[in-house]
């Protein structure tokens, strides 16, 4: 990488620590750039920046601290690999040695360098990393009681979250897609720290992590606690940082602001493309794009959903993705789109729906199995809807065969696919039972954003029950659809139909809410779940 001149194409205006102790303007620039990248979880580019920082001022302890920060664990990487751990330990020790020789430094710099001796206590990879994360957390907890620093307090909140990430613990007990339990003690401490920071300033790390820790709260209700942080991060305009531009969308999806999710992730996708075009490595391009697809579907934007569903495949072909969803799930995001909008012929005409062998990551043998399950599901639905019931049955049989081959992490999703397609092909009584089983399955899942099954099984159950004349059960199902995805037309229109069927007052008011939230759609509304319409 060329470190002769600053190359930073973006970022915000917040300066971490108000600058570090260095006579080099380039070292200062690259340090801040590295921190900005790390705040956006882009460790690959963060490490490049801190390498340039060290080149610009080899005597600056904070350049080495930054490199250790960019190698270490974080929210989406709860534990280091062996090489990362050893390198982080090396740079943490180098920072401490340089600080002991420095003529001047700030108290914050001294604390941060000392904290990393606790975080990376040994070059021995066998050291318990959760214990190390707890020691780092405890070090910072003592420091923030001594020093009034928004940066240290933000890092302390992050450290509490890192302890949970290292141990594989959720922020809330029994955190489900529809509900949440009580916060774990570490989560409570992190929330309190971020709230203190955000009362004083729009700190980018605190905003980012506060969104993460509040989004699993109940959709459209408790989750709104983080909505102000999402708006604030959006206004910070971290242009070019794909993950930071994407992050507000996590909260917006949870509270029902689907058009805002689409806009934020369009910006993120543009940033990811610019990174790849410049030879840099974006962080989470498939995740950002999948988020956009899910939100565009909920907002009724078919053309946008289809365009970015196709873009998912381009990302996997590009080969610069190691995030979620993997190719096994994301390759057929376009299948979800076609099923959602009832584009049966477009689905059947999709000759590119088989995952090519050359885009499957090494060691992920099950990738093509789950992708095949999604393909059989989509094709089975489309064949049935175009009058090819026998061929649809064959797709169901192949889906059932694949179900035994998928990795354990995909077993519940494949079961939902089989239940949904099976319900479509079944008679009325079995159809209701299978649709209900699919809905109960997805409603029991742990929170994930966007959800692992990108179609609302609650809306589909409501469609089935409504067709069978069970107005009360249909309305209950659509209410769950609105609990899962607040303020969206698919469930509003279904609920209004169920209310009219039962002779209830207020159906037209609900229908008007559906029309209002469908205003950005490029499609005529037909039914809440087109596969059962």
C-alpha positions as CSV (number, residue, x, y, z in Angstrom):
1,X,0.0,0.0,0.0
2,X,1.2,3.5,-0.8
3,X,1.6,5.5,2.4
4,X,3.3,8.5,0.8
5,X,0.1,10.6,1.0
6,X,-3.3,10.3,2.7
7,X,-5.6,8.3,0.6
8,X,-8.7,8.3,2.9
9,X,-11.7,8.7,0.6
10,X,-14.4,9.4,3.3
11,X,-15.2,9.3,6.9
12,X,-16.7,11.6,9.4
13,X,-15.5,14.6,11.3
14,X,-15.1,13.2,14.8
15,X,-11.4,13.1,16.0
16,X,-10.6,10.3,18.4
17,X,-8.7,11.5,21.5
18,X,-8.6,15.0,19.9
19,X,-5.5,13.6,18.1
20,X,-2.6,11.5,19.3
21,X,0.9,12.6,20.5
22,X,2.9,12.7,17.3
23,X,4.8,15.4,15.3
24,X,3.7,13.8,12.0
25,X,0.6,15.0,10.3
26,X,0.5,11.9,8.2
27,X,0.7,9.7,11.3
28,X,-2.2,11.6,12.8
29,X,-4.2,11.2,9.6
30,X,-3.6,7.5,9.2
31,X,-4.3,6.9,12.9
32,X,-7.7,8.6,12.6
33,X,-8.4,6.8,9.4
34,X,-7.6,3.4,11.0
35,X,-9.9,4.2,14.0
36,X,-12.7,5.2,11.6
37,X,-12.3,1.9,9.7
38,X,-12.3,0.0,13.0
39,X,-15.4,1.8,14.2
40,X,-17.0,0.5,11.0
41,X,-15.6,-3.0,11.7
42,X,-13.4,-2.9,8.6
43,X,-10.4,-4.5,10.1
44,X,-8.6,-5.2,6.8
45,X,-8.5,-1.5,5.8
46,X,-7.9,-0.5,9.4
47,X,-4.7,-2.5,9.6
48,X,-3.5,-0.9,6.4
49,X,-4.0,2.5,7.9
50,X,-2.2,1.7,11.1
51,X,0.7,0.2,9.1
52,X,1.0,3.6,7.4
53,X,0.7,5.3,10.8
54,X,3.7,3.3,12.0
55,X,5.6,4.1,8.9
56,X,5.0,7.8,9.3
57,X,6.0,7.9,12.9
58,X,7.8,4.7,14.1
59,X,8.1,6.1,17.7
60,X,4.3,6.8,18.2
61,X,2.9,4.3,20.7
62,X,-0.6,4.8,19.5
63,X,0.1,3.6,16.0
64,X,0.9,0.2,17.5
65,X,-2.1,0.4,19.9
66,X,-4.2,1.0,16.8
67,X,-2.8,-2.1,15.0
68,X,-3.5,-4.2,18.0
69,X,-7.1,-2.8,18.1
70,X,-7.5,-3.7,14.4
71,X,-6.3,-7.3,15.0
72,X,-8.2,-8.0,18.1
73,X,-11.7,-9.3,18.8
74,X,-14.8,-7.2,18.1
75,X,-18.6,-7.6,18.1
76,X,-18.7,-9.7,14.9
77,X,-15.5,-11.6,15.7
78,X,-15.7,-12.7,19.3
79,X,-12.3,-14.6,19.3
80,X,-9.0,-14.0,17.5
81,X,-7.2,-16.5,15.3
82,X,-3.8,-17.6,16.5
83,X,-1.9,-15.4,14.2
84,X,-4.1,-12.4,15.0
85,X,-3.6,-13.0,18.7
86,X,0.2,-13.2,18.5
87,X,0.4,-10.1,16.3
88,X,-1.9,-8.1,18.6
89,X,0.2,-9.1,21.6
90,X,3.3,-8.0,19.7
91,X,1.9,-4.6,18.9
92,X,0.4,-4.1,22.4
93,X,3.8,-4.8,23.9
94,X,5.5,-2.5,21.4
95,X,3.1,0.3,22.3
96,X,3.9,-0.1,26.0
97,X,7.7,-0.1,25.3
98,X,7.4,3.1,23.1
99,X,5.3,4.8,25.7
100,X,7.9,4.1,28.4
101,X,10.5,5.9,26.3
102,X,8.2,8.8,25.2
103,X,8.9,12.3,26.5
104,X,5.2,13.2,26.5
105,X,1.8,11.5,26.3
106,X,-1.7,12.0,27.5
107,X,-3.4,10.2,30.3
108,X,-5.9,8.7,27.8
109,X,-3.0,7.3,25.8
110,X,-1.4,5.8,28.9
111,X,-4.7,4.2,29.8
112,X,-5.3,2.7,26.4
113,X,-1.8,1.3,26.1
114,X,-2.1,-0.2,29.6
115,X,-5.5,-1.6,28.8
116,X,-4.1,-3.7,25.9
117,X,-1.6,-5.4,28.1
118,X,-4.7,-6.7,29.9
119,X,-6.5,-7.5,26.7
120,X,-3.5,-9.4,25.1
121,X,-1.7,-10.7,28.2
122,X,0.4,-13.4,26.5
123,X,1.6,-14.5,23.1
124,X,0.3,-17.9,24.1
125,X,-2.7,-18.6,21.9
126,X,-4.1,-21.1,24.5
127,X,-4.8,-18.2,26.8
128,X,-8.6,-17.9,27.6
129,X,-9.7,-15.1,25.4
130,X,-13.0,-14.6,27.3
131,X,-11.0,-14.1,30.5
132,X,-8.7,-11.6,28.6
133,X,-11.8,-9.7,27.4
134,X,-13.1,-9.5,30.9
135,X,-9.7,-8.2,32.2
136,X,-9.7,-5.6,29.5
137,X,-13.3,-4.6,30.4
138,X,-12.4,-4.4,34.1
139,X,-9.4,-2.2,33.3
140,X,-11.5,0.3,31.3
141,X,-14.2,0.2,33.9
142,X,-11.8,1.5,36.5
143,X,-10.4,4.0,34.1
144,X,-13.7,5.7,33.2
145,X,-14.3,6.1,36.9
146,X,-11.1,8.1,37.1
147,X,-11.0,10.0,33.8
148,X,-13.9,11.9,32.2
149,X,-13.5,10.8,28.5
150,X,-16.2,10.0,26.0
151,X,-13.7,8.0,24.0
152,X,-12.8,5.8,26.9
153,X,-16.4,5.4,27.9
154,X,-17.3,4.4,24.4
155,X,-14.5,1.8,24.4
156,X,-15.7,0.5,27.8
157,X,-19.2,0.0,26.4
158,X,-17.6,-1.9,23.5
159,X,-15.6,-4.0,25.9
160,X,-18.8,-5.1,27.7
161,X,-20.2,-6.1,24.4
162,X,-17.0,-7.9,23.4
163,X,-17.2,-10.0,26.6
164,X,-20.6,-11.3,25.5
165,X,-19.3,-11.8,21.9
166,X,-16.3,-13.8,23.2
167,X,-18.6,-16.0,25.3
168,X,-21.2,-16.3,22.5
169,X,-23.9,-14.7,24.6
170,X,-26.9,-12.7,23.4
171,X,-27.5,-9.2,24.8
172,X,-30.9,-10.3,26.1
173,X,-32.2,-13.5,27.7
174,X,-34.5,-15.4,25.3
175,X,-34.1,-12.8,22.5
176,X,-36.6,-13.9,19.8
177,X,-37.6,-12.5,16.5
178,X,-40.9,-11.2,18.0
179,X,-39.9,-10.7,21.7
180,X,-37.0,-10.2,24.1
181,X,-36.2,-11.0,27.6
182,X,-34.2,-9.1,30.3
183,X,-30.9,-7.6,29.4
184,X,-27.7,-9.4,30.6
185,X,-25.6,-7.4,33.1
186,X,-23.0,-6.7,30.5
187,X,-25.6,-5.4,28.2
188,X,-27.1,-3.1,30.9
189,X,-23.7,-1.7,31.6
190,X,-23.0,-1.1,27.9
191,X,-26.3,0.6,27.4
192,X,-25.7,2.9,30.3
193,X,-22.3,3.8,29.0
194,X,-23.5,4.6,25.5
195,X,-26.4,6.6,26.8
196,X,-24.1,8.7,28.9
197,X,-21.8,9.3,25.9
198,X,-24.7,10.1,23.5
199,X,-26.2,12.7,25.9
200,X,-22.9,14.6,25.4
201,X,-22.0,14.0,21.8
202,X,-22.7,12.0,18.6
203,X,-19.8,9.7,19.1
204,X,-19.6,7.4,16.0
205,X,-18.6,4.2,17.9
206,X,-21.2,4.7,20.6
207,X,-23.9,5.4,18.0
208,X,-22.9,2.3,16.0
209,X,-22.9,0.0,19.0
210,X,-26.0,1.5,20.6
211,X,-27.9,0.6,17.4
212,X,-26.6,-3.0,17.7
213,X,-27.6,-3.4,21.3
214,X,-31.0,-1.9,21.0
215,X,-32.2,-3.5,17.7
216,X,-33.0,-6.9,19.2
217,X,-35.6,-5.2,21.4
218,X,-39.2,-5.8,20.5
219,X,-39.9,-4.5,16.9
220,X,-41.6,-1.2,16.6
221,X,-41.9,-0.9,20.4
222,X,-38.8,-1.1,22.7
223,X,-36.5,-1.0,19.6
224,X,-37.4,2.7,19.1
225,X,-35.0,3.4,21.9
226,X,-32.2,3.3,19.4
227,X,-34.0,5.1,16.6
228,X,-32.5,8.5,17.5
229,X,-29.0,7.0,17.4
230,X,-29.8,5.6,13.9
231,X,-30.8,9.0,12.7
232,X,-27.8,10.7,14.3
233,X,-25.4,8.2,12.7
234,X,-27.1,8.7,9.3
235,X,-26.6,12.5,9.7
236,X,-22.9,12.1,10.6
237,X,-22.5,11.2,6.9
238,X,-19.7,8.6,7.1
239,X,-19.6,8.7,3.3
240,X,-17.7,5.8,1.9
241,X,-17.8,3.6,5.0
242,X,-20.2,0.9,3.8
243,X,-20.9,-0.5,7.3
244,X,-21.4,2.8,8.9
245,X,-23.8,3.9,6.1
246,X,-25.6,0.6,6.4
247,X,-25.9,0.5,10.2
248,X,-28.9,2.9,10.7
249,X,-30.9,0.5,8.5
250,X,-30.7,-2.1,11.3
251,X,-32.9,0.1,13.5
252,X,-35.0,1.4,10.6
253,X,-35.9,-2.2,9.6
254,X,-36.9,-3.0,13.2
255,X,-39.2,-0.1,13.6
256,X,-40.7,-0.2,10.1
257,X,-38.9,2.6,8.2
258,X,-38.3,0.4,5.1
259,X,-37.7,3.2,2.6
260,X,-34.9,4.6,4.8
261,X,-33.4,1.1,5.0
262,X,-33.3,1.0,1.2
263,X,-31.7,4.5,0.9
264,X,-29.1,3.8,3.6
265,X,-28.1,0.5,1.9
266,X,-28.0,2.0,-1.5
267,X,-25.3,4.3,-0.1
268,X,-23.5,1.4,1.5
269,X,-23.6,-0.6,-1.7
270,X,-22.1,2.3,-3.6
271,X,-19.3,2.6,-1.0
272,X,-18.7,-1.1,-1.2
273,X,-18.4,-0.9,-5.0
274,X,-16.0,2.1,-4.8
275,X,-13.8,0.1,-2.4
276,X,-13.7,-2.9,-4.6
277,X,-13.0,-0.7,-7.6
278,X,-10.0,0.9,-5.8
279,X,-8.5,-2.4,-4.8
280,X,-9.7,-2.2,-1.2
281,X,-11.7,-4.7,0.7
282,X,-15.2,-3.7,1.7
283,X,-16.8,-5.0,5.0
284,X,-20.1,-6.8,4.6
285,X,-21.2,-6.1,1.0
286,X,-23.5,-9.1,0.9
287,X,-25.0,-8.2,4.3
288,X,-25.7,-4.7,3.2
289,X,-27.2,-5.8,-0.1
290,X,-29.3,-8.5,1.5
291,X,-30.7,-5.9,3.9
292,X,-31.7,-3.8,1.0
293,X,-33.5,-6.7,-0.7
294,X,-35.4,-7.5,2.4
295,X,-36.5,-3.9,3.0
296,X,-37.4,-3.2,-0.6
297,X,-39.7,-6.3,-0.5
298,X,-41.4,-5.1,2.6
299,X,-41.8,-1.6,1.0
300,X,-43.3,-3.0,-2.2
301,X,-40.4,-2.0,-4.3
302,X,-40.1,-4.9,-6.7
303,X,-37.7,-3.5,-9.3
304,X,-35.2,-2.4,-6.6
305,X,-35.5,-5.7,-4.8
306,X,-34.9,-7.6,-8.0
307,X,-32.0,-5.5,-9.1
308,X,-30.2,-6.0,-5.8
309,X,-31.1,-9.6,-5.6
310,X,-29.2,-10.0,-8.8
311,X,-26.4,-7.9,-7.4
312,X,-26.0,-10.4,-4.6
313,X,-24.7,-12.9,-7.2
314,X,-22.3,-10.3,-8.6
315,X,-20.8,-9.8,-5.1
316,X,-20.2,-13.5,-4.7
317,X,-18.6,-13.7,-8.2
318,X,-16.4,-10.8,-7.2
319,X,-15.0,-12.9,-4.4
320,X,-14.4,-10.1,-1.8
321,X,-17.0,-11.3,0.7
322,X,-16.6,-13.3,3.9
323,X,-19.7,-12.0,5.7
324,X,-23.3,-13.1,6.1
325,X,-25.3,-14.3,4.3
326,X,-23.0,-16.6,2.6
327,X,-23.4,-17.7,-1.0
328,X,-25.6,-20.7,0.2
329,X,-28.3,-18.2,1.4
330,X,-27.7,-15.1,-0.6
331,X,-27.3,-16.5,-4.1
332,X,-31.1,-17.1,-4.3
333,X,-32.2,-13.9,-2.6
334,X,-33.7,-13.2,-6.0
335,X,-35.9,-16.3,-5.5
336,X,-37.3,-14.8,-2.4
337,X,-38.1,-11.6,-4.4
338,X,-39.9,-13.5,-7.1
339,X,-42.0,-15.5,-4.7
340,X,-42.9,-12.4,-2.6
341,X,-44.2,-10.5,-5.7
342,X,-45.7,-13.5,-7.5
343,X,-43.3,-13.3,-10.5
344,X,-43.7,-16.9,-11.4
345,X,-42.5,-16.9,-15.0
346,X,-39.5,-14.7,-14.1
347,X,-38.5,-17.2,-11.4
348,X,-38.8,-20.1,-13.9
349,X,-36.8,-18.2,-16.5
350,X,-34.0,-17.6,-14.1
351,X,-31.2,-19.7,-15.7
352,X,-28.7,-18.4,-13.2
353,X,-30.2,-19.8,-10.0
354,X,-27.7,-22.7,-9.5
355,X,-24.7,-21.7,-7.5
356,X,-21.6,-22.1,-9.6
357,X,-18.9,-24.3,-8.1
358,X,-16.2,-21.6,-8.5
359,X,-18.0,-19.2,-6.1
360,X,-18.4,-21.7,-3.2
361,X,-15.8,-20.9,-0.5
362,X,-13.3,-23.7,0.2
363,X,-14.4,-25.9,3.0
364,X,-18.1,-24.9,2.7
365,X,-19.4,-28.1,1.1
366,X,-22.9,-27.6,2.3
367,X,-23.2,-24.3,0.5
368,X,-24.7,-25.6,-2.6
369,X,-27.1,-27.9,-0.7
370,X,-29.0,-25.1,1.1
371,X,-28.9,-23.0,-2.1
372,X,-30.5,-26.0,-3.9
373,X,-33.2,-26.2,-1.2
374,X,-34.1,-22.6,-1.8
375,X,-34.1,-23.2,-5.5
376,X,-36.4,-26.3,-5.2
377,X,-38.7,-24.3,-3.0
378,X,-39.0,-21.3,-5.4
379,X,-39.4,-23.5,-8.5
380,X,-41.9,-25.7,-6.8
381,X,-44.1,-22.7,-5.9
382,X,-43.8,-21.2,-9.4
383,X,-44.6,-24.4,-11.2
384,X,-47.7,-25.0,-9.1
385,X,-48.8,-21.4,-9.7
386,X,-48.4,-21.8,-13.4
387,X,-50.5,-25.0,-13.5
388,X,-47.7,-27.6,-13.3
389,X,-48.7,-29.4,-10.1
390,X,-47.0,-32.7,-11.0
391,X,-43.7,-30.9,-11.6
392,X,-44.1,-28.9,-8.4
393,X,-44.5,-32.2,-6.5
394,X,-41.2,-33.4,-8.0
395,X,-39.5,-30.2,-6.7
396,X,-41.0,-30.9,-3.2
397,X,-39.5,-34.5,-3.4
398,X,-36.1,-33.1,-4.3
399,X,-36.4,-30.5,-1.6
400,X,-37.1,-33.3,1.0
401,X,-34.0,-35.2,-0.3
402,X,-31.8,-32.1,0.1
403,X,-33.1,-31.5,3.6
404,X,-31.0,-34.4,4.8
405,X,-27.8,-32.9,3.3
406,X,-27.9,-29.3,4.5
407,X,-25.7,-28.2,7.4
408,X,-27.3,-28.1,10.9
409,X,-27.5,-24.3,10.9
410,X,-29.8,-24.5,7.8
411,X,-32.0,-27.4,9.0
412,X,-34.7,-25.2,10.5
413,X,-34.9,-23.0,7.4
414,X,-35.0,-25.9,5.1
415,X,-37.8,-27.4,7.2
416,X,-39.8,-24.1,6.7
417,X,-39.2,-24.3,3.0
418,X,-40.5,-27.9,2.9
419,X,-43.5,-27.0,5.1
420,X,-44.4,-24.0,3.0
421,X,-44.2,-25.8,-0.4
422,X,-45.9,-28.8,1.1
423,X,-48.8,-26.6,2.4
424,X,-49.2,-25.2,-1.1
425,X,-49.6,-28.7,-2.6
426,X,-51.7,-30.1,0.2
427,X,-55.5,-30.2,0.6
428,X,-57.2,-27.6,2.8
429,X,-56.9,-29.2,6.2
430,X,-53.3,-30.2,5.8
431,X,-52.5,-26.9,4.3
432,X,-53.5,-25.0,7.4
433,X,-51.6,-27.4,9.7
434,X,-48.4,-27.1,7.7
435,X,-48.7,-23.3,7.3
436,X,-49.2,-23.0,11.0
437,X,-46.2,-25.2,11.7
438,X,-44.0,-23.0,9.5
439,X,-45.2,-19.9,11.2
440,X,-44.6,-21.4,14.7
441,X,-41.1,-22.4,13.6
442,X,-40.0,-19.0,12.4
443,X,-41.7,-17.2,15.4
444,X,-39.6,-19.3,17.7
445,X,-36.2,-18.4,16.2
446,X,-33.6,-16.2,17.9
447,X,-33.4,-12.7,16.7
448,X,-31.5,-12.1,13.5
449,X,-31.6,-9.1,11.2
450,X,-32.7,-9.5,8.5
451,X,-34.5,-12.7,9.5
452,X,-33.2,-16.0,8.2
453,X,-36.4,-16.6,6.3
454,X,-37.2,-13.6,4.1
455,X,-40.9,-14.3,3.6
456,X,-43.5,-13.7,6.4
457,X,-44.8,-17.1,7.4
458,X,-47.4,-15.2,9.5
459,X,-48.8,-13.4,6.5
460,X,-48.9,-16.7,4.6
461,X,-50.7,-18.4,7.4
462,X,-53.2,-15.4,7.5
463,X,-53.8,-15.9,3.8
464,X,-54.5,-19.6,4.2
465,X,-56.8,-19.0,7.2
466,X,-58.6,-16.2,5.4
467,X,-59.2,-18.4,2.4
468,X,-60.7,-21.0,4.7
469,X,-63.1,-18.5,6.2
470,X,-61.3,-18.4,9.6
471,X,-61.4,-14.6,9.9
472,X,-60.4,-14.4,13.6
473,X,-57.4,-16.7,13.1
474,X,-56.4,-14.8,10.0
475,X,-56.5,-11.5,11.8
476,X,-54.4,-12.9,14.6
477,X,-51.8,-14.1,12.1
478,X,-51.7,-10.7,10.3
479,X,-51.2,-9.0,13.7
480,X,-48.2,-11.2,14.2
481,X,-47.0,-10.1,10.8
482,X,-47.2,-6.5,11.9
483,X,-45.4,-7.4,15.2
484,X,-42.6,-9.0,13.2
485,X,-42.5,-6.2,10.5
486,X,-44.2,-3.0,11.8
487,X,-46.0,-0.6,9.5
488,X,-46.1,-2.5,6.2
489,X,-48.8,-3.0,3.7
490,X,-48.7,-6.8,3.3
491,X,-50.1,-7.3,6.8
492,X,-52.3,-4.2,6.9
493,X,-54.2,-5.2,3.8
494,X,-54.6,-8.8,5.1
495,X,-55.8,-7.6,8.4
496,X,-58.3,-5.3,6.8
497,X,-59.7,-8.2,4.7
498,X,-60.0,-10.3,7.8
499,X,-61.8,-7.6,9.7
500,X,-64.2,-7.0,6.9
501,X,-64.9,-10.8,6.7
502,X,-65.7,-10.7,10.5
503,X,-67.9,-7.6,10.1
504,X,-65.6,-5.5,12.4
505,X,-65.5,-1.8,12.4
506,X,-62.3,0.0,11.6
507,X,-61.3,-2.2,8.6
508,X,-61.2,0.8,6.3
509,X,-58.8,2.7,8.6
510,X,-56.5,-0.3,8.5
511,X,-56.8,-0.5,4.7
512,X,-55.9,3.2,4.5
513,X,-52.7,2.5,6.5
514,X,-51.9,-0.2,3.9
515,X,-52.4,2.3,1.0
516,X,-50.2,4.9,2.7
517,X,-47.4,2.5,3.2
518,X,-47.7,1.1,-0.3
519,X,-47.2,4.5,-1.9
520,X,-43.6,3.8,-3.0
521,X,-44.5,0.5,-4.6
522,X,-44.1,-0.1,-8.3
523,X,-46.6,-3.0,-8.2
524,X,-50.4,-3.2,-7.8
525,X,-51.2,-4.9,-4.5
526,X,-52.8,-8.3,-5.0
527,X,-52.6,-10.3,-1.8
528,X,-50.5,-10.5,1.5
529,X,-49.0,-13.9,0.4
530,X,-49.2,-14.5,-3.3
531,X,-48.1,-18.1,-3.2
532,X,-51.4,-18.9,-1.4
533,X,-53.5,-16.4,-3.3
